[in-house]
């Protein structure tokens, strides 16, 4: 195939694939947010048909020829197109190797899995979800085997979500984090229950919480014309382009759950809202990796959102919306409450310090599900055992145990570790940002936009043009180093607990 | 092409086209309900790409051969498939004749038109919308000309929305309705302002109104697992299959706007929710025509929803939700208030008696826009003149005038008359239903489900298997006769106003 012809077809194909991705993305969003419950059957059928069309559009001889031609002429391509071609070659290599029947059947299974998980969680009935989860694990193993039989299935998926990650790397990473944090968690536990959180656990009316969400979006400098906020069981962020980002939240009685969901998802949204205009419409107009994405959500959620300056900034608004609940509460008391370190059951409600232990448990379980040393039937018991061992908590039921997260029901195994890696990236990024910006002052003065701009220049604008390791280097001038994370947590929590 | 091969390809094609229709339908719904404002650009691009793909899937030599083959073997097809083939042949004939560039450009234009209309209505700025409307009229004329140059463009579109309708037929129909109703409206006007509606115009809190919507859905026997309720500027109903129907409403200060939006859209929804199981997944699983659809929405809204028995049924709930607003109000007073006949500005808020005058005005304007005797620039003045002449009201601004409805912005000219025809069908259907059911007693006893079942047997289950005229004959045992409508209104309003 002629180079120019290949280039033209490649661009056209990107547009078409983008349209399918957009349409199916909106359908998933709709299904998760506003669709009536019984819509799921028709939804699954349509997703099945469109996925198959998308697959055939991608996996065919002409497309192989297009990609092969362009890969052979890589040096003649501009930087953006070259990166598009490289990513397409990577994806196509995957798609080429998965039989279409399995691919389509798997997509249909995932629709069913989401329904089953929602029902299982609502009724505390793991048995309802277990057979589907077993199939998902099996699909994940088989698919990994089709694509790269030279590595273990879990290594394959870890590397898919975060290039460079592996069982070896994560075993070492988690060992380091565990060694540093467990003694700290232990010291804090010995101090006893010194932080009052009773006011945070009161009932905060829904209407006020919704208003507070809108306020937080403004503080984060998120334009509502570009980013909506919906409500789902499990909060998430999705995007179709930089002018169409969707975050969701879940309202509990306590105000802090929703507050930190909005800030966390808002961090994901800020990343997508600020990709460069030069990659609008490109498949590269998306975050570089799940780890880098989580670095941003957790940076806003924890490093900024749980700083004393941030609480001082937003506290007047909280008082205005919930005068009764907060009548005897100061900003400092609120700051301490949202930073209370206490082993708990639910990952997304976990404090900043113990959070990585939740991730570690999931990492260990996934590793064993994937290598076959743990069955899905044994999962709940093992989940509960590890929660007792690492966090000292008793899991009362599967709804508050192994059914709490949506990830496995959506087919992702190997994603959880990126949450913890993200926190570590975030701490490193902020350590370097501090050399150029007075972060505390900016937050205090409601100028988070300046921080967003800095991150846009260093990270957001690149989309997927740079890989995770290149971004860290570009931003920090050095390789990834988890020491910043350990230091940050140690300093912060020693101060809070006077250790 | 061999018959069996053609049949197989036809079924497969229906599935694929259904998937595209479903995905784009969800995208439109999303755009109209929850998408952030700036999503419209990416939305328009994707809709453009998918429409073109859908068009090419439909308009190609193989598909022509499939349809031609099946039409030649019509007698060998089962009833459902034969009707599917007939409808496909009709649609394909249209698609074959529209140049693809025009078709795609028109779809993209409609996305822009919706945005412009929303903004024009919000800011009372018709000039913003006028150039787009001019293009829409032009497209409608050209498209009609491509398909059937032997009839006038407006006749073409009237017949598309309601097979059998034409300028000649509607000129006669509206003359008959006008002759009967104008004297009645005149007599009522002479009686003066005898019905108190002040309590209906109070402010009814949103939270209570949302609860009341849920209650109304239950009374109408709509299962929320199959049908959601959203919020939009202009209420509408859409459906993707009988287990995924969406209605929307708009909350005003007064409780009656939303109340009758929900019942009206609920009527559309009941039709779609009760199509036969034998046509699930078929392109025929949809209402027979806009006129028949409107006959159902307006039957529930007016003939049932504005009957004294219905008000008696729902009034306790209203009192419970709005005790303050309704503290000195009886069910009979509420019944009179929702039946007050008074010429007004807004079609969807118009009373049952004057409603057809609003439709008549739109019919006359559309007719002249389409035959070129009225320009889009002249439209607002002419709109205002006709409102003064037929209804005696002064239009204060275009937001409350020619910008009030979404129809033209979504490209439909020729649709409005079906609203009035629908009312006339509805009156005839109910007149025949009364021979078999005690409608008043059923409504009083909260057994609207029995009425829904009767209509399901006579109309809903058929979807598009029968055409409008066949359905009326099937249901009533006679041809369409507008006399029932005139008689029903005359009797009802003479009683209410003691004439």
Interface residues (C-beta under 8 A of the other chain):
Chain A: X15 X16 X18 X19 X20 X22 X23 X24 X26 X27 X29 X30 X33 X34 X35 X36 X37 X38 X39 X41 X42 X43 X45 X46 X49 X50 X53 X223 X224 X225 X226 X227 X228 X230 X240 X241 X243 X244 X245 X246 X281
Chain B: X15 X16 X18 X19 X20 X22 X23 X24 X26 X27 X29 X30 X33 X34 X35 X36 X37 X38 X39 X41 X42 X43 X45 X46 X49 X50 X53 X223 X224 X225 X226 X227 X228 X230 X240 X241 X243 X244 X245 X246 X281
